[in-house]
Amino acid sequence: MTDRFRQLVSPFVHDLSPYVPGKPLEDLAREKGLAHIVKLASNENPLGPSPRAVEAARSALEAAHRYPDGYGRALKEALARRWGVGPENLVLGNGSSEVIEMVVRLVVRPGRSVVLASPSFSIYELTVRAQGGEVVWVPLQDHRVDLGAVAAAVRPDTSLVILGNPNNPTGTAFGAGEWERFLERVPSSVAVILDEAYAEYADAPDFPQGPRYVDPSRPLVVVRTFSKAYGLALLRIGYAVGPPGLVDYLNRLRLPFNANGVAQAAALAALADGEHLRRSRQVNRRGRERLHRLFGRMGLEHVPSQANFVAVKVGDGDGVYRRLLDHGVIVRSIRGFGMPEWLRVTVGLPEELDRFEAAFQAVMAEGIARP
């Protein structure tokens, strides 16, 4: 069929493919007629949100007829105290992806390049190409971001570098020493997005907390989210910490009321519930170690992770993914990340991992996809 609207659309969008999320529970239930399904595909917190966040969201709904605080003052002030910065260092977003997209829109244009690690979160490439930017790919080394190679890939036309730490889909993280050397090498004319969506799960002793590196003279924007460890994925609330001069420009791009009031209220309550975050990290650490042990016993290559998921090499990633669906278990095929032989498995509750382990061992025993 001829695309009758093609001439109306920016040429930078013509060949883009939509982001494909993990398979919804409802879809699999309808397709397979299954009553009990385990979803380990979208890196969600299996404990769910803090009860205090849920109560705050319920209370906020009573004022659903009112517009929210467009500046998010209460949440920004709490985040500012958390990171030792000012509210002027913060911008809120409809999830962290929106904040990333705002930065890309701000600094990327045709004729400029952006350096990305490969593989990494697909939204990075999508937003860059939508702005007409050229992507310069830097392959991972041993599934880790090679910061030296990333710095060396910066060109005179480079306006931005985007890094995930921990990286998605591999779960690996770089340390403070590597990060500081990287910052010394990157020209001050190049903006850097440090995406720390999974940072709350990282427990390596040298993991660099990105907001601590924000400086008024450096175009560094550190992006975090409440979707992962805080369990608020449904509400879509994220934020960035950056130098006030750059944040001012981001606020000029930001749509009015982009962070809804229910999400702001829930995030504020979640931020104050340190015990729930501690439990979430504990559940994740134990589940992550369990997955590492399982894959090790089975002789399968896997990546030691600092996030809330583990990547494992199974051979035919799509085939194993589809067979697991027959068992009522949803994981993530990461062919779209350029890793067709691999699956990404989110850490779940112990009973969810029981289901996954039994189904995974049964599927792999069929011999359809040994790596």
FENGI-V121668 format. One record per residue. N is the residue number from 1. RES is the residue in three letters. NEAR is the number of other ideal C-beta (glycine too) atoms within 10 Angstrom. D_LAST is the distance of its C-alpha to the last C-alpha in Angstrom with 1 decimal. Layout:
N | RES | NEAR | D_LAST
N | RES | NEAR | D_LAST
This chain:
1 | MET | 3 | 39.6
2 | THR | 5 | 41.4
3 | ASP | 9 | 40.9
4 | ARG | 7 | 44.5
5 | PHE | 7 | 43.9
6 | ARG | 10 | 41.9
7 | GLN | 7 | 45.1
8 | LEU | 7 | 45.8
9 | VAL | 10 | 42.5
10 | SER | 10 | 41.7
11 | PRO | 10 | 39.8
12 | PHE | 14 | 37.3
13 | VAL | 13 | 36.1
14 | HIS | 9 | 35.9
15 | ASP | 7 | 32.2
16 | LEU | 13 | 30.9
17 | SER | 8 | 28.6
18 | PRO | 6 | 29.3
19 | TYR | 11 | 27.3
20 | VAL | 10 | 25.2
21 | PRO | 9 | 25.3
22 | GLY | 17 | 23.3
23 | LYS | 19 | 24.1
24 | PRO | 14 | 27.5
25 | LEU | 15 | 28.0
26 | GLU | 9 | 30.9
27 | ASP | 12 | 28.9
28 | LEU | 19 | 26.5
29 | ALA | 14 | 29.5
30 | ARG | 10 | 31.3
31 | GLU | 10 | 28.5
32 | LYS | 13 | 27.4
33 | GLY | 7 | 30.7
34 | LEU | 15 | 29.2
35 | ALA | 7 | 31.6
36 | HIS | 7 | 29.4
37 | ILE | 20 | 26.5
38 | VAL | 24 | 24.5
39 | LYS | 20 | 23.7
40 | LEU | 28 | 21.3
41 | ALA | 23 | 20.8
42 | SER | 18 | 23.7
43 | ASN | 23 | 24.1
44 | GLU | 19 | 27.4
45 | ASN | 27 | 29.4
46 | PRO | 21 | 29.1
47 | LEU | 16 | 32.6
48 | GLY | 15 | 34.1
49 | PRO | 25 | 37.0
50 | SER | 25 | 39.8
51 | PRO | 11 | 42.6
52 | ARG | 17 | 45.0
53 | ALA | 26 | 43.1
54 | VAL | 16 | 43.3
55 | GLU | 14 | 47.0
56 | ALA | 22 | 47.6
57 | ALA | 22 | 45.9
58 | ARG | 12 | 48.1
59 | SER | 13 | 51.2
60 | ALA | 20 | 50.4
61 | LEU | 11 | 50.1
62 | GLU | 8 | 53.8
63 | ALA | 12 | 54.5
64 | ALA | 10 | 52.2
65 | HIS | 5 | 55.1
66 | ARG | 9 | 55.4
67 | TYR | 10 | 53.5
68 | PRO | 19 | 51.5
69 | ASP | 16 | 52.4
70 | GLY | 15 | 51.2
71 | TYR | 16 | 50.8
72 | GLY | 26 | 49.1
73 | ARG | 11 | 51.6
74 | ALA | 14 | 51.0
75 | LEU | 24 | 47.2
76 | LYS | 23 | 47.6
77 | GLU | 14 | 50.1
78 | ALA | 18 | 47.8
79 | LEU | 22 | 44.9
80 | ALA | 16 | 47.4
81 | ARG | 11 | 48.5
82 | ARG | 12 | 44.9
83 | TRP | 19 | 44.1
84 | GLY | 10 | 47.6
85 | VAL | 19 | 48.0
86 | GLY | 12 | 50.5
87 | PRO | 18 | 50.0
88 | GLU | 15 | 50.5
89 | ASN | 22 | 47.1
90 | LEU | 25 | 45.3
91 | VAL | 29 | 44.3
92 | LEU | 25 | 42.9
93 | GLY | 25 | 40.5
94 | ASN | 19 | 39.2
95 | GLY | 24 | 36.0
96 | SER | 25 | 34.7
97 | SER | 22 | 33.3
98 | GLU | 22 | 37.0
99 | VAL | 28 | 38.0
100 | ILE | 24 | 35.3
101 | GLU | 21 | 36.5
102 | MET | 23 | 40.1
103 | VAL | 26 | 39.4
104 | VAL | 25 | 37.7
105 | ARG | 14 | 40.6
106 | LEU | 19 | 43.0
107 | VAL | 19 | 41.8
108 | VAL | 22 | 39.7
109 | ARG | 12 | 41.4
110 | PRO | 10 | 41.1
111 | GLY | 10 | 41.2
112 | ARG | 17 | 39.5
113 | SER | 21 | 35.9
114 | VAL | 26 | 33.6
115 | VAL | 26 | 30.9
116 | LEU | 23 | 27.7
117 | ALA | 26 | 24.5
118 | SER | 15 | 21.3
119 | PRO | 22 | 19.5
120 | SER | 23 | 22.2
121 | PHE | 21 | 24.0
122 | SER | 17 | 24.6
123 | ILE | 19 | 28.3
124 | TYR | 25 | 29.1
125 | GLU | 19 | 28.5
126 | LEU | 17 | 30.1
127 | THR | 22 | 33.3
128 | VAL | 26 | 33.6
129 | ARG | 18 | 33.3
130 | ALA | 16 | 35.7
131 | GLN | 21 | 38.3
132 | GLY | 15 | 37.9
133 | GLY | 24 | 36.3
134 | GLU | 16 | 34.0
135 | VAL | 14 | 30.6
136 | VAL | 18 | 29.8
137 | TRP | 13 | 26.1
138 | VAL | 22 | 25.1
139 | PRO | 11 | 21.4
140 | LEU | 18 | 20.1
141 | GLN | 12 | 19.9
142 | ASP | 8 | 17.3
143 | HIS | 19 | 17.0
144 | ARG | 18 | 20.8
145 | VAL | 27 | 23.7
146 | ASP | 17 | 25.5
147 | LEU | 24 | 29.1
148 | GLY | 14 | 30.6
149 | ALA | 14 | 28.8
150 | VAL | 22 | 29.7
151 | ALA | 19 | 33.3
152 | ALA | 12 | 33.4
153 | ALA | 17 | 32.2
154 | VAL | 20 | 35.3
155 | ARG | 13 | 37.7
156 | PRO | 7 | 41.4
157 | ASP | 12 | 40.5
158 | THR | 20 | 38.1
159 | SER | 23 | 39.4
160 | LEU | 25 | 36.5
161 | VAL | 25 | 33.4
162 | ILE | 27 | 31.2
163 | LEU | 23 | 29.0
164 | GLY | 26 | 27.2
165 | ASN | 27 | 27.5
166 | PRO | 25 | 25.3
167 | ASN | 25 | 23.1
168 | ASN | 24 | 21.5
169 | PRO | 27 | 18.5
170 | THR | 29 | 17.4
171 | GLY | 26 | 20.3
172 | THR | 23 | 21.3
173 | ALA | 27 | 25.0
174 | PHE | 22 | 27.4
175 | GLY | 14 | 30.4
176 | ALA | 15 | 34.1
177 | GLY | 11 | 34.8
178 | GLU | 18 | 32.3
179 | TRP | 21 | 33.6
180 | GLU | 12 | 37.2
181 | ARG | 12 | 36.7
182 | PHE | 18 | 35.0
183 | LEU | 17 | 38.0
184 | GLU | 8 | 40.4
185 | ARG | 12 | 38.8
186 | VAL | 20 | 38.6
187 | PRO | 10 | 41.9
188 | SER | 8 | 44.0
189 | SER | 10 | 44.1
190 | VAL | 18 | 40.4
191 | ALA | 23 | 39.5
192 | VAL | 22 | 36.5
193 | ILE | 25 | 34.8
194 | LEU | 25 | 33.1
195 | ASP | 29 | 31.1
196 | GLU | 25 | 31.1
197 | ALA | 26 | 30.0
198 | TYR | 25 | 28.1
199 | ALA | 25 | 30.5
200 | GLU | 20 | 32.0
201 | TYR | 25 | 28.8
202 | ALA | 20 | 28.4
203 | ASP | 12 | 29.8
204 | ALA | 14 | 29.3
205 | PRO | 6 | 32.8
206 | ASP | 12 | 32.9
207 | PHE | 19 | 31.7
208 | PRO | 23 | 34.2
209 | GLN | 12 | 36.1
210 | GLY | 24 | 36.5
211 | PRO | 23 | 39.9
212 | ARG | 13 | 41.4
213 | TYR | 17 | 41.0
214 | VAL | 22 | 42.8
215 | ASP | 11 | 45.9
216 | PRO | 10 | 48.7
217 | SER | 8 | 48.3
218 | ARG | 16 | 44.5
219 | PRO | 22 | 42.8
220 | LEU | 21 | 40.0
221 | VAL | 28 | 39.1
222 | VAL | 25 | 37.0
223 | VAL | 28 | 35.6
224 | ARG | 25 | 34.9
225 | THR | 25 | 34.6
226 | PHE | 28 | 35.7
227 | SER | 22 | 32.8
228 | LYS | 26 | 30.3
229 | ALA | 23 | 31.8
230 | TYR | 25 | 35.1
231 | GLY | 23 | 33.8
232 | LEU | 27 | 35.9
233 | ALA | 18 | 33.3
234 | LEU | 14 | 35.6
235 | LEU | 23 | 38.5
236 | ARG | 19 | 37.0
237 | ILE | 30 | 38.6
238 | GLY | 26 | 37.6
239 | TYR | 24 | 39.5
240 | ALA | 29 | 39.7
241 | VAL | 25 | 41.7
242 | GLY | 31 | 43.2
243 | PRO | 18 | 46.4
244 | PRO | 14 | 49.3
245 | GLY | 11 | 50.0
246 | LEU | 22 | 46.6
247 | VAL | 21 | 46.5
248 | ASP | 12 | 49.9
249 | TYR | 15 | 48.4
250 | LEU | 19 | 45.5
251 | ASN | 15 | 48.1
252 | ARG | 9 | 49.8
253 | LEU | 13 | 46.7
254 | ARG | 20 | 45.8
255 | LEU | 11 | 46.8
256 | PRO | 7 | 49.5
257 | PHE | 14 | 48.4
258 | ASN | 21 | 44.7
259 | ALA | 29 | 44.1
260 | ASN | 18 | 45.5
261 | GLY | 19 | 47.9
262 | VAL | 21 | 45.9
263 | ALA | 26 | 42.9
264 | GLN | 24 | 45.2
265 | ALA | 25 | 46.8
266 | ALA | 30 | 43.6
267 | ALA | 29 | 42.1
268 | LEU | 22 | 45.3
269 | ALA | 24 | 45.2
270 | ALA | 25 | 41.5
271 | LEU | 19 | 42.2
272 | ALA | 15 | 45.0
273 | ASP | 18 | 43.0
274 | GLY | 10 | 41.5
275 | GLU | 9 | 40.9
276 | HIS | 22 | 38.6
277 | LEU | 19 | 36.5
278 | ARG | 10 | 36.4
279 | ARG | 14 | 35.2
280 | SER | 24 | 32.5
281 | ARG | 17 | 31.2
282 | GLN | 11 | 31.4
283 | VAL | 18 | 29.5
284 | ASN | 26 | 26.8
285 | ARG | 14 | 26.6
286 | ARG | 12 | 26.3
287 | GLY | 24 | 23.7
288 | ARG | 23 | 21.6
289 | GLU | 13 | 21.9
290 | ARG | 18 | 20.9
291 | LEU | 24 | 17.6
292 | HIS | 16 | 16.9
293 | ARG | 10 | 17.9
294 | LEU | 19 | 15.8
295 | PHE | 20 | 12.5
296 | GLY | 11 | 13.8
297 | ARG | 9 | 14.8
298 | MET | 15 | 11.5
299 | GLY | 8 | 10.0
300 | LEU | 17 | 7.8
301 | GLU | 14 | 8.6
302 | HIS | 21 | 11.4
303 | VAL | 24 | 14.6
304 | PRO | 15 | 18.0
305 | SER | 28 | 20.0
306 | GLN | 21 | 23.8
307 | ALA | 31 | 23.8
308 | ASN | 28 | 23.5
309 | PHE | 30 | 19.9
310 | VAL | 26 | 16.5
311 | ALA | 28 | 13.5
312 | VAL | 25 | 10.1
313 | LYS | 16 | 6.6
314 | VAL | 27 | 5.2
315 | GLY | 16 | 3.8
316 | ASP | 16 | 7.4
317 | GLY | 24 | 9.5
318 | ASP | 15 | 12.7
319 | GLY | 15 | 12.0
320 | VAL | 24 | 11.2
321 | TYR | 23 | 14.1
322 | ARG | 13 | 16.4
323 | ARG | 19 | 15.8
324 | LEU | 25 | 16.6
325 | LEU | 19 | 19.7
326 | ASP | 13 | 20.9
327 | HIS | 18 | 21.0
328 | GLY | 18 | 23.0
329 | VAL | 26 | 20.6
330 | ILE | 22 | 20.2
331 | VAL | 27 | 17.6
332 | ARG | 26 | 17.1
333 | SER | 24 | 14.7
334 | ILE | 22 | 15.1
335 | ARG | 14 | 14.7
336 | GLY | 14 | 18.4
337 | PHE | 19 | 17.9
338 | GLY | 15 | 16.0
339 | MET | 18 | 12.5
340 | PRO | 13 | 11.1
341 | GLU | 17 | 7.4
342 | TRP | 27 | 9.2
343 | LEU | 28 | 11.8
344 | ARG | 28 | 15.1
345 | VAL | 27 | 16.7
346 | THR | 27 | 20.5
347 | VAL | 27 | 22.2
348 | GLY | 24 | 24.5
349 | LEU | 14 | 27.3
350 | PRO | 11 | 26.7
351 | GLU | 10 | 27.2
352 | GLU | 18 | 24.8
353 | LEU | 21 | 22.1
354 | ASP | 13 | 23.0
355 | ARG | 19 | 22.4
356 | PHE | 25 | 19.0
357 | GLU | 15 | 17.9
358 | ALA | 12 | 19.1
359 | ALA | 19 | 17.6
360 | PHE | 26 | 14.2
361 | GLN | 12 | 14.1
362 | ALA | 13 | 15.6
363 | VAL | 21 | 13.2
364 | MET | 19 | 10.1
365 | ALA | 10 | 12.4
366 | GLU | 11 | 12.9
367 | GLY | 8 | 9.8
368 | ILE | 14 | 9.6
369 | ALA | 19 | 6.2
370 | ARG | 13 | 3.8
371 | PRO | 14 | 0.0
